[in-house]
């Protein structure tokens, strides 16, 4: 993943590696997250993809829950 300057510059779907890099977690941690309930990932063939807009909506929701 390249340096994030604008969310709109990211591809429409993110890879597990992109999510790991963005969140600062390991690749294994990102795979575990992708398999967790409520996380917006989808499988296409053997690839796991995360829709960009759903990922950031999920992240916003988690942030709001942490504040409450």
Biopython code that builds the backbone (N, CA, C, O; Angstrom):
import numpy as np
from Bio.PDB.StructureBuilder import StructureBuilder

atoms = [
    (1, "UNK", "N", (0.846, -1.165, 0.000)),
    (1, "UNK", "CA", (0.000, 0.000, 0.000)),
    (1, "UNK", "C", (0.894, 1.231, 0.000)),
    (1, "UNK", "O", (1.875, 1.297, 0.740)),
    (2, "UNK", "N", (0.554, 2.186, -0.819)),
    (2, "UNK", "CA", (1.319, 3.423, -0.869)),
    (2, "UNK", "C", (0.896, 4.334, 0.275)),
    (2, "UNK", "O", (-0.095, 4.068, 0.955)),
    (3, "UNK", "N", (1.643, 5.396, 0.481)),
    (3, "UNK", "CA", (1.342, 6.312, 1.571)),
    (3, "UNK", "C", (-0.042, 6.919, 1.379)),
    (3, "UNK", "O", (-0.377, 7.408, 0.300)),
    (4, "UNK", "N", (-0.837, 6.879, 2.438)),
    (4, "UNK", "CA", (-2.208, 7.360, 2.380)),
    (4, "UNK", "C", (-2.228, 8.877, 2.430)),
    (4, "UNK", "O", (-1.810, 9.483, 3.417)),
    (5, "UNK", "N", (-2.719, 9.484, 1.355)),
    (5, "UNK", "CA", (-2.871, 10.934, 1.337)),
    (5, "UNK", "C", (-4.344, 11.312, 1.301)),
    (5, "UNK", "O", (-4.738, 12.355, 1.824)),
    (6, "UNK", "N", (-5.160, 10.456, 0.680)),
    (6, "UNK", "CA", (-6.590, 10.687, 0.583)),
    (6, "UNK", "C", (-7.282, 9.333, 0.452)),
    (6, "UNK", "O", (-6.861, 8.490, -0.340)),
    (7, "UNK", "N", (-8.333, 9.128, 1.221)),
    (7, "UNK", "CA", (-9.036, 7.850, 1.176)),
    (7, "UNK", "C", (-9.528, 7.556, -0.234)),
    (7, "UNK", "O", (-9.520, 6.404, -0.668)),
    (8, "UNK", "N", (-9.953, 8.582, -0.944)),
    (8, "UNK", "CA", (-10.441, 8.410, -2.308)),
    (8, "UNK", "C", (-9.382, 7.927, -3.277)),
    (8, "UNK", "O", (-9.712, 7.418, -4.349)),
    (9, "UNK", "N", (-8.111, 8.077, -2.920)),
    (9, "UNK", "CA", (-7.023, 7.614, -3.783)),
    (9, "UNK", "C", (-6.792, 6.109, -3.660)),
    (9, "UNK", "O", (-6.116, 5.512, -4.498)),
    (10, "UNK", "N", (-7.350, 5.502, -2.624)),
    (10, "UNK", "CA", (-7.184, 4.055, -2.433)),
    (10, "UNK", "C", (-8.042, 3.310, -3.442)),
    (10, "UNK", "O", (-9.052, 3.840, -3.905)),
    (11, "UNK", "N", (-7.655, 2.093, -3.787)),
    (11, "UNK", "CA", (-8.490, 1.297, -4.696)),
    (11, "UNK", "C", (-9.838, 0.986, -4.045)),
    (11, "UNK", "O", (-9.971, 1.058, -2.823)),
    (12, "UNK", "N", (-10.817, 0.648, -4.848)),
    (12, "UNK", "CA", (-12.168, 0.391, -4.350)),
    (12, "UNK", "C", (-12.219, -0.814, -3.417)),
    (12, "UNK", "O", (-13.082, -0.883, -2.542)),
    (13, "UNK", "N", (-11.301, -1.762, -3.596)),
    (13, "UNK", "CA", (-11.180, -2.881, -2.662)),
    (13, "UNK", "C", (-9.760, -2.933, -2.134)),
    (13, "UNK", "O", (-8.802, -2.683, -2.865)),
    (14, "UNK", "N", (-9.636, -3.259, -0.864)),
    (14, "UNK", "CA", (-8.335, -3.354, -0.216)),
    (14, "UNK", "C", (-7.982, -4.820, -0.018)),
    (14, "UNK", "O", (-8.858, -5.672, 0.136)),
    (15, "UNK", "N", (-6.701, -5.093, -0.024)),
    (15, "UNK", "CA", (-6.237, -6.446, 0.263)),
    (15, "UNK", "C", (-6.044, -6.592, 1.770)),
    (15, "UNK", "O", (-6.066, -5.608, 2.510)),
    (16, "UNK", "N", (-5.858, -7.804, 2.202)),
    (16, "UNK", "CA", (-5.575, -8.056, 3.621)),
    (16, "UNK", "C", (-4.286, -7.335, 4.013)),
    (16, "UNK", "O", (-4.189, -6.786, 5.111)),
    (17, "UNK", "N", (-3.312, -7.337, 3.130)),
    (17, "UNK", "CA", (-2.046, -6.656, 3.404)),
    (17, "UNK", "C", (-2.245, -5.148, 3.545)),
    (17, "UNK", "O", (-1.606, -4.515, 4.386)),
    (18, "UNK", "N", (-3.133, -4.564, 2.720)),
    (18, "UNK", "CA", (-3.442, -3.136, 2.837)),
    (18, "UNK", "C", (-4.028, -2.815, 4.204)),
    (18, "UNK", "O", (-3.630, -1.846, 4.850)),
    (19, "UNK", "N", (-4.973, -3.634, 4.637)),
    (19, "UNK", "CA", (-5.615, -3.426, 5.940)),
    (19, "UNK", "C", (-4.588, -3.566, 7.062)),
    (19, "UNK", "O", (-4.574, -2.767, 7.999)),
    (20, "UNK", "N", (-3.734, -4.577, 6.964)),
    (20, "UNK", "CA", (-2.692, -4.775, 7.981)),
    (20, "UNK", "C", (-1.784, -3.552, 8.062)),
    (20, "UNK", "O", (-1.468, -3.074, 9.151)),
    (21, "UNK", "N", (-1.374, -3.059, 6.915)),
    (21, "UNK", "CA", (-0.490, -1.901, 6.874)),
    (21, "UNK", "C", (-1.182, -0.662, 7.432)),
    (21, "UNK", "O", (-0.585, 0.083, 8.210)),
    (22, "UNK", "N", (-2.425, -0.438, 7.045)),
    (22, "UNK", "CA", (-3.154, 0.742, 7.492)),
    (22, "UNK", "C", (-3.385, 0.722, 8.998)),
    (22, "UNK", "O", (-3.249, 1.748, 9.664)),
    (23, "UNK", "N", (-3.735, -0.456, 9.542)),
    (23, "UNK", "CA", (-4.010, -0.557, 10.970)),
    (23, "UNK", "C", (-2.761, -0.766, 11.816)),
    (23, "UNK", "O", (-2.811, -0.656, 13.041)),
    (24, "UNK", "N", (-1.641, -1.068, 11.163)),
    (24, "UNK", "CA", (-0.400, -1.293, 11.897)),
    (24, "UNK", "C", (-0.406, -2.612, 12.656)),
    (24, "UNK", "O", (0.133, -2.716, 13.758)),
    (25, "UNK", "N", (-1.029, -3.622, 12.040)),
    (25, "UNK", "CA", (-1.075, -4.946, 12.656)),
    (25, "UNK", "C", (-0.416, -5.952, 11.730)),
    (25, "UNK", "O", (-0.115, -5.644, 10.576)),
    (26, "UNK", "N", (-0.193, -7.153, 12.239)),
    (26, "UNK", "CA", (0.438, -8.188, 11.418)),
    (26, "UNK", "C", (-0.538, -8.684, 10.358)),
    (26, "UNK", "O", (-1.744, -8.455, 10.449)),
    (27, "UNK", "N", (-0.004, -9.357, 9.366)),
    (27, "UNK", "CA", (-0.832, -9.938, 8.321)),
    (27, "UNK", "C", (-1.748, -11.013, 8.904)),
    (27, "UNK", "O", (-2.912, -11.123, 8.520)),
    (28, "UNK", "N", (-1.216, -11.801, 9.830)),
    (28, "UNK", "CA", (-2.033, -12.823, 10.493)),
    (28, "UNK", "C", (-3.170, -12.162, 11.268)),
    (28, "UNK", "O", (-4.300, -12.650, 11.255)),
    (29, "UNK", "N", (-2.873, -11.059, 11.939)),
    (29, "UNK", "CA", (-3.909, -10.324, 12.667)),
    (29, "UNK", "C", (-4.985, -9.799, 11.730)),
    (29, "UNK", "O", (-6.169, -9.802, 12.068)),
    (30, "UNK", "N", (-4.569, -9.347, 10.552)),
    (30, "UNK", "CA", (-5.533, -8.850, 9.566)),
    (30, "UNK", "C", (-6.397, -9.987, 9.033)),
    (30, "UNK", "O", (-7.595, -9.801, 8.818)),
    (31, "UNK", "N", (-5.807, -11.161, 8.817)),
    (31, "UNK", "CA", (-6.596, -12.319, 8.388)),
    (31, "UNK", "C", (-7.604, -12.705, 9.465)),
    (31, "UNK", "O", (-8.754, -13.016, 9.155)),
    (32, "UNK", "N", (-7.184, -12.689, 10.719)),
    (32, "UNK", "CA", (-8.104, -12.989, 11.822)),
    (32, "UNK", "C", (-9.249, -11.983, 11.863)),
    (32, "UNK", "O", (-10.404, -12.349, 12.085)),
    (33, "UNK", "N", (-8.920, -10.723, 11.647)),
    (33, "UNK", "CA", (-9.935, -9.676, 11.619)),
    (33, "UNK", "C", (-10.923, -9.916, 10.479)),
    (33, "UNK", "O", (-12.130, -9.751, 10.658)),
    (34, "UNK", "N", (-10.420, -10.303, 9.319)),
    (34, "UNK", "CA", (-11.281, -10.553, 8.160)),
    (34, "UNK", "C", (-12.242, -11.707, 8.397)),
    (34, "UNK", "O", (-13.315, -11.752, 7.795)),
    (35, "UNK", "N", (-11.876, -12.627, 9.254)),
    (35, "UNK", "CA", (-12.739, -13.762, 9.554)),
    (35, "UNK", "C", (-13.659, -13.498, 10.747)),
    (35, "UNK", "O", (-14.475, -14.349, 11.101)),
    (36, "UNK", "N", (-13.531, -12.335, 11.361)),
    (36, "UNK", "CA", (-14.362, -12.039, 12.524)),
    (36, "UNK", "C", (-15.735, -11.536, 12.093)),
    (36, "UNK", "O", (-15.900, -10.939, 11.030)),
    (37, "UNK", "N", (-16.711, -11.798, 12.954)),
    (37, "UNK", "CA", (-18.086, -11.404, 12.672)),
    (37, "UNK", "C", (-18.194, -9.881, 12.629)),
    (37, "UNK", "O", (-17.661, -9.184, 13.492)),
    (38, "UNK", "N", (-18.887, -9.381, 11.619)),
    (38, "UNK", "CA", (-19.123, -7.945, 11.502)),
    (38, "UNK", "C", (-18.088, -7.195, 10.693)),
    (38, "UNK", "O", (-18.293, -6.026, 10.367)),
    (39, "UNK", "N", (-16.960, -7.851, 10.356)),
    (39, "UNK", "CA", (-15.944, -7.171, 9.554)),
    (39, "UNK", "C", (-16.320, -7.301, 8.081)),
    (39, "UNK", "O", (-16.668, -8.391, 7.627)),
    (40, "UNK", "N", (-16.255, -6.202, 7.329)),
    (40, "UNK", "CA", (-16.738, -6.193, 5.940)),
    (40, "UNK", "C", (-15.763, -6.768, 4.920)),
    (40, "UNK", "O", (-15.206, -6.030, 4.107)),
    (41, "UNK", "N", (-15.557, -8.061, 4.956)),
    (41, "UNK", "CA", (-14.676, -8.685, 3.965)),
    (41, "UNK", "C", (-15.486, -9.629, 3.095)),
    (41, "UNK", "O", (-16.556, -10.092, 3.490)),
    (42, "UNK", "N", (-14.972, -9.905, 1.921)),
    (42, "UNK", "CA", (-15.621, -10.848, 1.015)),
    (42, "UNK", "C", (-14.557, -11.692, 0.348)),
    (42, "UNK", "O", (-13.410, -11.275, 0.193)),
    (43, "UNK", "N", (-14.952, -12.858, -0.032)),
    (43, "UNK", "CA", (-14.032, -13.786, -0.683)),
    (43, "UNK", "C", (-14.397, -13.865, -2.163)),
    (43, "UNK", "O", (-15.552, -14.087, -2.526)),
    (44, "UNK", "N", (-13.388, -13.678, -3.001)),
    (44, "UNK", "CA", (-13.547, -13.860, -4.441)),
    (44, "UNK", "C", (-12.482, -14.866, -4.850)),
    (44, "UNK", "O", (-11.291, -14.556, -4.886)),
    (45, "UNK", "N", (-12.934, -16.072, -5.157)),
    (45, "UNK", "CA", (-11.984, -17.149, -5.386)),
    (45, "UNK", "C", (-11.251, -17.429, -4.085)),
    (45, "UNK", "O", (-11.875, -17.679, -3.054)),
    (46, "UNK", "N", (-9.940, -17.386, -4.135)),
    (46, "UNK", "CA", (-9.147, -17.595, -2.923)),
    (46, "UNK", "C", (-8.740, -16.284, -2.260)),
    (46, "UNK", "O", (-8.161, -16.289, -1.173)),
    (47, "UNK", "N", (-9.039, -15.169, -2.904)),
    (47, "UNK", "CA", (-8.655, -13.866, -2.359)),
    (47, "UNK", "C", (-9.694, -13.331, -1.396)),
    (47, "UNK", "O", (-10.895, -13.526, -1.582)),
    (48, "UNK", "N", (-9.221, -12.663, -0.376)),
    (48, "UNK", "CA", (-10.095, -11.940, 0.538)),
    (48, "UNK", "C", (-9.929, -10.464, 0.219)),
    (48, "UNK", "O", (-8.821, -9.928, 0.237)),
    (49, "UNK", "N", (-11.052, -9.816, -0.076)),
    (49, "UNK", "CA", (-11.032, -8.389, -0.389)),
    (49, "UNK", "C", (-11.928, -7.650, 0.584)),
    (49, "UNK", "O", (-12.910, -8.196, 1.086)),
    (50, "UNK", "N", (-11.577, -6.405, 0.843)),
    (50, "UNK", "CA", (-12.319, -5.575, 1.764)),
    (50, "UNK", "C", (-12.744, -4.318, 1.013)),
    (50, "UNK", "O", (-11.894, -3.534, 0.592)),
    (51, "UNK", "N", (-14.060, -4.115, 0.839)),
    (51, "UNK", "CA", (-14.511, -2.895, 0.169)),
    (51, "UNK", "C", (-14.067, -1.666, 0.962)),
    (51, "UNK", "O", (-14.337, -1.552, 2.158)),
    (52, "UNK", "N", (-13.391, -0.759, 0.284)),
    (52, "UNK", "CA", (-12.803, 0.424, 0.923)),
    (52, "UNK", "C", (-13.816, 1.200, 1.754)),
    (52, "UNK", "O", (-13.560, 1.481, 2.925)),
    (53, "UNK", "N", (-14.959, 1.552, 1.177)),
    (53, "UNK", "CA", (-15.929, 2.386, 1.882)),
    (53, "UNK", "C", (-16.520, 1.659, 3.085)),
    (53, "UNK", "O", (-16.773, 2.278, 4.118)),
    (54, "UNK", "N", (-16.739, 0.366, 2.960)),
    (54, "UNK", "CA", (-17.274, -0.421, 4.080)),
    (54, "UNK", "C", (-16.230, -0.543, 5.187)),
    (54, "UNK", "O", (-16.574, -0.530, 6.369)),
    (55, "UNK", "N", (-14.956, -0.661, 4.807)),
    (55, "UNK", "CA", (-13.887, -0.738, 5.797)),
    (55, "UNK", "C", (-13.828, 0.539, 6.638)),
    (55, "UNK", "O", (-13.738, 0.475, 7.864)),
    (56, "UNK", "N", (-13.880, 1.694, 5.980)),
    (56, "UNK", "CA", (-13.795, 2.943, 6.725)),
    (56, "UNK", "C", (-15.069, 3.211, 7.523)),
    (56, "UNK", "O", (-15.006, 3.847, 8.576)),
    (57, "UNK", "N", (-16.229, 2.738, 7.043)),
    (57, "UNK", "CA", (-17.465, 2.842, 7.821)),
    (57, "UNK", "C", (-17.361, 1.963, 9.070)),
    (57, "UNK", "O", (-17.771, 2.366, 10.158)),
    (58, "UNK", "N", (-16.809, 0.758, 8.901)),
    (58, "UNK", "CA", (-16.611, -0.154, 10.036)),
    (58, "UNK", "C", (-15.657, 0.483, 11.049)),
    (58, "UNK", "O", (-15.891, 0.425, 12.257)),
    (59, "UNK", "N", (-14.591, 1.084, 10.549)),
    (59, "UNK", "CA", (-13.608, 1.726, 11.419)),
    (59, "UNK", "C", (-14.234, 2.889, 12.191)),
    (59, "UNK", "O", (-13.981, 3.041, 13.386)),
    (60, "UNK", "N", (-15.049, 3.711, 11.518)),
    (60, "UNK", "CA", (-15.739, 4.816, 12.185)),
    (60, "UNK", "C", (-16.667, 4.295, 13.281)),
    (60, "UNK", "O", (-16.718, 4.847, 14.380)),
    (61, "UNK", "N", (-17.394, 3.231, 12.970)),
    (61, "UNK", "CA", (-18.316, 2.650, 13.949)),
    (61, "UNK", "C", (-17.556, 2.151, 15.174)),
    (61, "UNK", "O", (-17.974, 2.381, 16.309)),
    (62, "UNK", "N", (-16.434, 1.466, 14.939)),
    (62, "UNK", "CA", (-15.631, 0.970, 16.060)),
    (62, "UNK", "C", (-15.083, 2.107, 16.906)),
    (62, "UNK", "O", (-15.024, 2.010, 18.131)),
    (63, "UNK", "N", (-14.682, 3.190, 16.240)),
    (63, "UNK", "CA", (-14.143, 4.342, 16.957)),
    (63, "UNK", "C", (-15.230, 4.976, 17.823)),
    (63, "UNK", "O", (-14.972, 5.342, 18.969)),
    (64, "UNK", "N", (-16.444, 5.109, 17.284)),
    (64, "UNK", "CA", (-17.543, 5.693, 18.057)),
    (64, "UNK", "C", (-17.911, 4.806, 19.245)),
    (64, "UNK", "O", (-18.225, 5.312, 20.323)),
    (65, "UNK", "N", (-17.872, 3.473, 19.050)),
    (65, "UNK", "CA", (-18.163, 2.553, 20.141)),
    (65, "UNK", "C", (-17.123, 2.664, 21.248)),
    (65, "UNK", "O", (-17.448, 2.544, 22.430)),
    (66, "UNK", "N", (-15.874, 2.893, 20.862)),
    (66, "UNK", "CA", (-14.791, 2.991, 21.855)),
    (66, "UNK", "C", (-14.917, 4.264, 22.682)),
    (66, "UNK", "O", (-14.519, 4.294, 23.846)),
    (67, "UNK", "N", (-15.464, 5.303, 22.088)),
    (67, "UNK", "CA", (-15.615, 6.584, 22.787)),
    (67, "UNK", "C", (-16.742, 6.527, 23.804)),
    (67, "UNK", "O", (-16.662, 7.147, 24.864)),
    (68, "UNK", "N", (-17.792, 5.780, 23.479)),
    (68, "UNK", "CA", (-18.977, 5.736, 24.363)),
    (68, "UNK", "C", (-18.709, 5.012, 25.643)),
    (68, "UNK", "O", (-19.601, 4.892, 26.483)),
]
sb = StructureBuilder()
sb.init_structure("model")
sb.init_model(0)
sb.init_chain("A")
sb.init_seg("    ")
for serial, (resi, resn, name, xyz) in enumerate(atoms, 1):
    if name == "N":
        sb.init_residue(resn, " ", resi, " ")
    sb.init_atom(name, np.array(xyz, "f"), 0.0, 1.0, " ", f" {name:<3s}", serial, name[0])
structure = sb.get_structure()
